[in-house]
Amino acid sequence: MSGRLENRCAIVTGGAGGIGQAVCERFSEEGAKVVAIDITANALVPGAQYLACDITGEAEIADAVSRIGEQWERLDILVNAAGIEIEKTVEETTLEEWNRVLAVNVTGTFLVSKYCLPLLRRSAHASIVNLGSYDGFIADPSLAAYCASKGAVHALTRAMACDHGSEGIRVNAVCPGFVDTPMLESFLGTPINSPKVRSRVEQMHPTRTIGTPQDIAGLVLWLASDEARYASGQLWIIDGGLTAQVQQMRS
């Protein structure tokens, strides 16, 4: 590895999840000190310090960031990767379910960013990377709350980039398509390793591939590094070309 993040300090929410864990591992390989925040108990996060925290609770987040601030004098990178989805239409979704999806995906991103900003201002390399989704641009069936939440994350990303760019803080969103994670299997309702299912999903993409958490981590790494110093306020779709094609012309 190149050591692009040598001695950088990073927080990754959802660090025990598929994409979040891949980001933690890649950051650690590149020399960063990493705290993985996740609600999952006893999570194994290679290369990172693990901190159990519910990102939807303001007091809990404020306390967690305060403790990290006592450990580090600054924060260089924040990755808001925590996210959940439910597979329901608007009519099928209860208010409780709607509020939970928005709480984790949007409010969690807002709260963690809010309390990390003072530490990020102390960095000469500050970068926030939010996890959006191609579902914030187009929609998959029966993902109403999830699609709404990711559209909100995209808008919040642009607003934060405008508000904090003059403070030396870049803000971008990575917007994955189909990625081989438990969330994708939940959406499909079947294991992705089934040859028939995998082949069907791969054929949807111009690249004839499904993304891996490591694919997403590579783009997050670039946005977090100085190589992306001029990149801010953008929504970076990484989906194997899925949204580039005219859907009716799929072969």
N, C-alpha and C positions, 0 to 999 in steps of 0.2 A: 504494500500500500504506500501511498505518497506522503502520508503525514499531513494532509491538508488541514486538519483540525487540531494540530498539535497544541496541547495546553488550553484548548477552548473548553468552556463550560457550557453544558447543554442539558436542557430539560426536555423529556419526551413524554407526553401524556399518552395513555393507551399503550404504554411500553411493554405490556405483557401480551398484547395482541399480535396478529400475524405481521402487519406492516410495521407497527410500532416496535416490535422486537427486532425486526430486520434493520430498522433505522438505528436502534441502540447498538446493535452489533457492528454495523458499518461505521458509525461515529467512533466507537471505541477502537476499532481497527485503525482508524485515521488519526488517533492520538487524543481524542476528546475525553474529558471527564463527564460522565453521563449519570443523571438521575432519571430513572424510569418511574413515572407516576401511573398507578393503575389501581382500580378498586379490587382487582382479583387478589385473593389472599395467597401467600406463599408462592408468588410467581417466580419463575426462573428466568432471569433476564441476563444472559451472558454479557460480561463486560460493562455492567452498569450497577449502580447502587439502586436498590428498589425502595420505593416509598409508597405505602398504601394510603390512598386518598380518594374521596368522592369529589370529583371536580364540579359537581352541581351544588355543593355546599360552600357558601362564601366564607364562613368562618374557618372551615377546614382548609380551604385553599390558601387563605391569608396566613394561617399558621404554618402550612407546609412551605410556602415560599419564604416566610420569615426565617424558618429553620435552615433552609438552603442558603439564604443570604448571610447567615452567621457562619456558614461553612465556606462560602465563596465570596470574594469581594465584588464580583460582577457576574453577569450572565451574558454569554455570547450568542446562544442559540436557543430558541424555543420552538418545538414542534408540537402542534396540537393535533395529535393523531387519534385521540379517543373518539369512538363513535359507535352507535348502535343503529339497527334498523328493525322494522317490523314489516311483514309482507301482507299489507291490507290496503283496501281502497279507503277513501274518505268516509264512505258510509259505514264501512266495517270497523273503522278505528274509533276506539273510545276516547273520551277527553283525557283520561288518565294516560293512555298510551301515547296520544299526541303530545301531551306535556312532557312525558318522559323523553321521547326522541328529541324534542326541541331543547330540553334541559341539558342533555348530554352533548349533543352535536353543536348547538349554537351557544347556549348560556355557558356551558363549560369552556368553550373557546374564548368567550368574552371574559369570564372571570379569571382564568389562568393568565390571559394576556394582560388584563388590568393590573394584577398584582405582580407580574413579572416586569412590567415596563420600567419601574425605578432601577432595577438591577440591569436591565438591558441598556439603559442610558449611560451606564458606567463603562460600556464596552466600546472599543473602536471597530468592532466587527459584527455589530448586532444584526441578527436575522431572525424573523419569525416565519415559519412555514406551517400553514394550515392545511389540513386534509379536506379537500372538497371532493367532488365526484363528477364524472361525466353526467350523472343523474341530476346535477344542478343546471345542466344545459338542455338535455332532453329527458324523457321519462321512460322508465321501465314500468310495466303493469304492476299494480298492487304494491306500490312503494310511495304512496302519497305523502306521508309524513317525512320520510327520508328525503325525497326529492325536494320538498319545501325547505327542510333544514339545510341541505347542501346549497341551495340557491341563496339562503341567508348567509351561510359561511362565505360564499363568493363575494357577496356585496360587502360584508364586514371586512374582508381582506382588503378590498380596494379602499374602503374608508380609512382603515388603519394605516395603509401605505401613504395616503394623502396627509393624514394627521401627524404622522411621526417620522416621515422622511427627512424633515429638516433637523431632526434630532439624531440622525445617523442610523435610523432603524429601518431596515428593509422588510417588507411584508409581501409574501407571495402565497399562492395556494397551488398544491399539486392535486390534480383531478384524475384519479385512476378510473379505468374501465373495469373489465372482468379480471380479477386477481385471485389466484388460488389461495383462498383463505376460508376459515369456517363460515364467515359471513356470506361468501359466494355459495357455499353448499346449502346454507339456510335458504337463500333466495331460490336456488334451483330445486330444493327439496330432495336432493339425492347426492351421493358422494361424487365429487368431480373426477375421482380416479376411475370411475366406470368408463371403460373404453368408448362405449357408445355415446355417453353423455359428453365426455371430453372432446370427441371428434365433432359432435354437433356444435358445441360452443366454439371450438377452434375454427370451424368453417364459417362462422359468422364474421370473422376478422380478416381483413386483407392480408395480414401477416401469417394467418393460419396458426396463431399461437394464443395462449392464455398468459396473462402477466403473472409474475411471481412477486412476493414481497421484496425480494432483492432488487428487482427492476425499479420498483417505486423508491426504495432506499437510495438507489444511485442518483435519481433526480433530486431527491431531498438533500442529499449530500452536496450536490453542485450548488443548489440554491443557498445552502448554509455557508458555503465557502466563499473566499474572496474572489474566486473566478467569476462569480455572479454579482459582483459589486454594483453593476449598473442595472440589475434586474429587480424591479419592485412593482407592486400593484398589479401583477399579472396572474392569470389562471392557466396553469400549465397542464394541458390534457395529455395523458399517457395511457393509450387504450388500444395499441396495436392497429390503429387506423380505423377503428370501429365507427367513429362519428364522422370520418372524412367521406364515407361512401354514401351514395344515394341508396337508401334502404331497399327500394323496390328492385334495384339492379344487383342485389347480392347473387353470387354464383356459388 
